[in-house]
Amino acid sequence: MNKSIFSVIALVVVLGTPALAQQTLDAMIDREIPNLVAPYNMMHGSPELSHYEVRTSAYFAERLRTLGYTVTENVGKFDRSEWKGHGVVAVLTNGPGPTVLVRTDMDAMPVEEKTGLPYASIVKTKNDAGQYVGVIQDCGHDIHITNMLRTAKMLGE
């Protein structure tokens, strides 16, 4: 796993000298890497198309609540009445200081996965045109969500 995304986001909350801050951050990241595999595999293997992220958003919201965040679900509004917003907003208040905003995407693409990976998506669903399509996390949103969950945990610490 690439540590750079964690470094950019989590450095905001690490205090102390730059060398000490980097050592602390590196230790936190090393500790968290094993906890990234299962959520990543789950997110990759069960993608949902845009406007239909029911399970994904519920999972994300539940995980953020367990980390102590105040969570608002079903955020978003669309012109088409059949589309429901599945956005998640989470707030953690942990004292005075700057506010840090971090965002992620969670929708997937209407493409059949052919990687053969053990955690590959085999999801098929109807698109807005009523056609059955394969669904894949082809844009990396599975890793975005995984990174966001661990970043949320590290920010809370």
Secondary structure as a PSIPRED ss2 file (coil, helix, strand):
# PSIPRED VFORMAT (PSIPRED V4.0)

   1 M C   1.000  0.000  0.000
   2 N C   1.000  0.000  0.000
   3 K C   1.000  0.000  0.000
   4 S H   0.000  1.000  0.000
   5 I H   0.000  1.000  0.000
   6 F H   0.000  1.000  0.000
   7 S H   0.000  1.000  0.000
   8 V H   0.000  1.000  0.000
   9 I H   0.000  1.000  0.000
  10 A H   0.000  1.000  0.000
  11 L C   1.000  0.000  0.000
  12 V C   1.000  0.000  0.000
  13 V C   1.000  0.000  0.000
  14 V C   1.000  0.000  0.000
  15 L C   1.000  0.000  0.000
  16 G C   1.000  0.000  0.000
  17 T C   1.000  0.000  0.000
  18 P H   0.000  1.000  0.000
  19 A H   0.000  1.000  0.000
  20 L H   0.000  1.000  0.000
  21 A H   0.000  1.000  0.000
  22 Q H   0.000  1.000  0.000
  23 Q H   0.000  1.000  0.000
  24 T H   0.000  1.000  0.000
  25 L H   0.000  1.000  0.000
  26 D H   0.000  1.000  0.000
  27 A H   0.000  1.000  0.000
  28 M H   0.000  1.000  0.000
  29 I H   0.000  1.000  0.000
  30 D H   0.000  1.000  0.000
  31 R H   0.000  1.000  0.000
  32 E H   0.000  1.000  0.000
  33 I H   0.000  1.000  0.000
  34 P H   0.000  1.000  0.000
  35 N H   0.000  1.000  0.000
  36 L H   0.000  1.000  0.000
  37 V H   0.000  1.000  0.000
  38 A H   0.000  1.000  0.000
  39 P H   0.000  1.000  0.000
  40 Y H   0.000  1.000  0.000
  41 N H   0.000  1.000  0.000
  42 M H   0.000  1.000  0.000
  43 M H   0.000  1.000  0.000
  44 H H   0.000  1.000  0.000
  45 G H   0.000  1.000  0.000
  46 S C   1.000  0.000  0.000
  47 P C   1.000  0.000  0.000
  48 E C   1.000  0.000  0.000
  49 L E   0.000  0.000  1.000
  50 S C   1.000  0.000  0.000
  51 H C   1.000  0.000  0.000
  52 Y C   1.000  0.000  0.000
  53 E C   1.000  0.000  0.000
  54 V H   0.000  1.000  0.000
  55 R H   0.000  1.000  0.000
  56 T H   0.000  1.000  0.000
  57 S H   0.000  1.000  0.000
  58 A H   0.000  1.000  0.000
  59 Y H   0.000  1.000  0.000
  60 F H   0.000  1.000  0.000
  61 A H   0.000  1.000  0.000
  62 E H   0.000  1.000  0.000
  63 R H   0.000  1.000  0.000
  64 L H   0.000  1.000  0.000
  65 R H   0.000  1.000  0.000
  66 T H   0.000  1.000  0.000
  67 L C   1.000  0.000  0.000
  68 G C   1.000  0.000  0.000
  69 Y C   1.000  0.000  0.000
  70 T E   0.000  0.000  1.000
  71 V E   0.000  0.000  1.000
  72 T E   0.000  0.000  1.000
  73 E E   0.000  0.000  1.000
  74 N E   0.000  0.000  1.000
  75 V E   0.000  0.000  1.000
  76 G C   1.000  0.000  0.000
  77 K C   1.000  0.000  0.000
  78 F C   1.000  0.000  0.000
  79 D C   1.000  0.000  0.000
  80 R C   1.000  0.000  0.000
  81 S C   1.000  0.000  0.000
  82 E C   1.000  0.000  0.000
  83 W C   1.000  0.000  0.000
  84 K C   1.000  0.000  0.000
  85 G C   1.000  0.000  0.000
  86 H C   1.000  0.000  0.000
  87 G E   0.000  0.000  1.000
  88 V E   0.000  0.000  1.000
  89 V E   0.000  0.000  1.000
  90 A E   0.000  0.000  1.000
  91 V E   0.000  0.000  1.000
  92 L C   1.000  0.000  0.000
  93 T C   1.000  0.000  0.000
  94 N C   1.000  0.000  0.000
  95 G C   1.000  0.000  0.000
  96 P C   1.000  0.000  0.000
  97 G C   1.000  0.000  0.000
  98 P C   1.000  0.000  0.000
  99 T C   1.000  0.000  0.000
 100 V C   1.000  0.000  0.000
 101 L C   1.000  0.000  0.000
 102 V C   1.000  0.000  0.000
 103 R C   1.000  0.000  0.000
 104 T C   1.000  0.000  0.000
 105 D C   1.000  0.000  0.000
 106 M C   1.000  0.000  0.000
 107 D C   1.000  0.000  0.000
 108 A E   0.000  0.000  1.000
 109 M E   0.000  0.000  1.000
 110 P C   1.000  0.000  0.000
 111 V C   1.000  0.000  0.000
 112 E C   1.000  0.000  0.000
 113 E C   1.000  0.000  0.000
 114 K C   1.000  0.000  0.000
 115 T C   1.000  0.000  0.000
 116 G C   1.000  0.000  0.000
 117 L C   1.000  0.000  0.000
 118 P C   1.000  0.000  0.000
 119 Y C   1.000  0.000  0.000
 120 A C   1.000  0.000  0.000
 121 S C   1.000  0.000  0.000
 122 I C   1.000  0.000  0.000
 123 V C   1.000  0.000  0.000
 124 K E   0.000  0.000  1.000
 125 T E   0.000  0.000  1.000
 126 K E   0.000  0.000  1.000
 127 N C   1.000  0.000  0.000
 128 D C   1.000  0.000  0.000
 129 A C   1.000  0.000  0.000
 130 G C   1.000  0.000  0.000
 131 Q C   1.000  0.000  0.000
 132 Y E   0.000  0.000  1.000
 133 V E   0.000  0.000  1.000
 134 G E   0.000  0.000  1.000
 135 V C   1.000  0.000  0.000
 136 I E   0.000  0.000  1.000
 137 Q C   1.000  0.000  0.000
 138 D C   1.000  0.000  0.000
 139 C C   1.000  0.000  0.000
 140 G C   1.000  0.000  0.000
 141 H H   0.000  1.000  0.000
 142 D H   0.000  1.000  0.000
 143 I H   0.000  1.000  0.000
 144 H H   0.000  1.000  0.000
 145 I H   0.000  1.000  0.000
 146 T H   0.000  1.000  0.000
 147 N H   0.000  1.000  0.000
 148 M H   0.000  1.000  0.000
 149 L H   0.000  1.000  0.000
 150 R H   0.000  1.000  0.000
 151 T H   0.000  1.000  0.000
 152 A H   0.000  1.000  0.000
 153 K H   0.000  1.000  0.000
 154 M H   0.000  1.000  0.000
 155 L H   0.000  1.000  0.000
 156 G H   0.000  1.000  0.000
 157 E C   1.000  0.000  0.000
